Amino acid sequence: MKVEQLSVFLENRAGRLADVTHALAEAKVSIRALSLADTSDFGILRLLVKEHETAKTVLKEKGFTFGSTAVVAVQVEDSPGGLDAVLQLVSKNSINVEYMYSLIQRDLPEAIMIFRFDKIDQAINLLKDHHFVILPEEKLFA
């Protein structure tokens, strides 16, 4: 139940993010979720898109450097302590959260968090064993 995420490396300068979104928009690639982290020199744009192969082709044609990574989409109770329940469980089992960001899903009352774990398969099994809902890619793009 892993989800493919694209990570695009960007020079930290005006217009570079807009170059990516414009290229994807022209190719009719819908961005479902994103996260942007930066330093003084570069940024990493993390994207969840339904049209992976189209996005990869477009990014390559436009000269962007990018990679693909597996992440996990977890349904989290949208109330105080919901996120903490996930983080306490993985922490107690020595699983590191390398990064995370949220995704808005209109048809669910729960929050959805996208996680990059250092031990992804172990994290998926642990979360399932504790009755957390792991969303497949198809559900995210429905």
N, C-alpha and C positions, 0 to 999 in steps of 0.2 A: 504494500500500500504506500509506495513511495511516489512522490510527485517530482517531475522534472522541473528544475529551476534554471534559468539562464542568468549568468553573471556577466555583465558587460563592464569593461574597464574603460573609464573616461578620464581625459585630461580635465583638471579642475579649472575650467574657463567658461565664460559666458557662451551660451548657445549649444554647448556640446550635448546636454541632456535633450534639448529640443531637436537636435539632429537625429537622435535615436527614436524619439517618439514620432517624428515626422516620417522617417523611413518605414517604421512599423505601420503607421496609419495608412500610408500610401499602398502598402502590401495587404491591407485589410486584416492585420493581426491585432486581435483584441488583447489588451493588457488586463489581466484579472486581478493581480496584486503586484505591488512593488515596494522596494525598500531602497533607499539611497544612503550610503555612508561615504564620508569623504575625509581626506587628509588635505594638507595644503597643496599637494601636487596632483592627486588623482582621486577619483571616486569609484565606487563599485555600485552599479545599479543591478539589483536583483529583481528578476521578473518571473511571474507565472503567466504563461500564455498558452492558449489552447493549440495554436498553430505552430508547434515547435519547429518543424522542419522548414516552414516558410520563413519564420523569424531567423533561424540560423542562416539560411541562404541570403536573406536581405542584409543581415548584419555583416556577413562575410563580404558580400558585394560592395558594401559601403565602407569597408576597411576597418570595422570595429574589432577589437580583440575581445573575445568572450569565451566562456566555458559553460559546461553543463554540470549540475550538481543535483543529487537526490535530497529532497527535504520531506518532512512529514506534516500533514495537515491534521490538527487535532481539534475536535470539538471540545470547547471549554465552557463550563457553566458561567453564564454572564451575571455573576454576583460576587460580592466580596469573598475572596478565598478561592475562587474558581481556578485562576491561574496558579496560585500558590499550591494547590493540590497536585498539579502536574509537576511543578518544579521541585516540591518536596520529595515526590516519589522518585524522580530520576536522580536527584541529588543523593538520596539515601542508597541508591544502587550504583553510585560512582559513574553516572553518565553525565557528561558535560554538555551544556547547551552552548554551542559555538555562536549562534545568533538566533534571533526570532523576530517575527513581525506579524501583524494582524491582517486579516482578510475580512471583508464585509460580505456576508452571504444573506441576501434578503429573505430567503424562505426558511431560515432557521432562527429560533429564539436564542440559541447559544452563540457564543463568540467562536471564531475559528482562529487558531494561532498556527503559524507556519514555523516549524522548528528545524534547525540544522543541529543534529546530535553527533557527537564524536563516535558513538556506537549505535548507529541507526537501527540495525536489525534487532539488537537487544532492547532498544528503547521502544520499538514498535510492539514487540512481544510483551514487554513489561506493561505498557499502557493498555493493551488489549486484555491482559490478564486481570487488570484492575478496572475493567469495564469502561475505559475511555473509548470514545468513538474516533477511529482513524478514518478520515475521508479519502476515498479513492479519487484520482484525478477526474474521472468522469463526473463525479458529484460536484466538483468545484466549477466545472464548466457547463453545467446543465442549464 
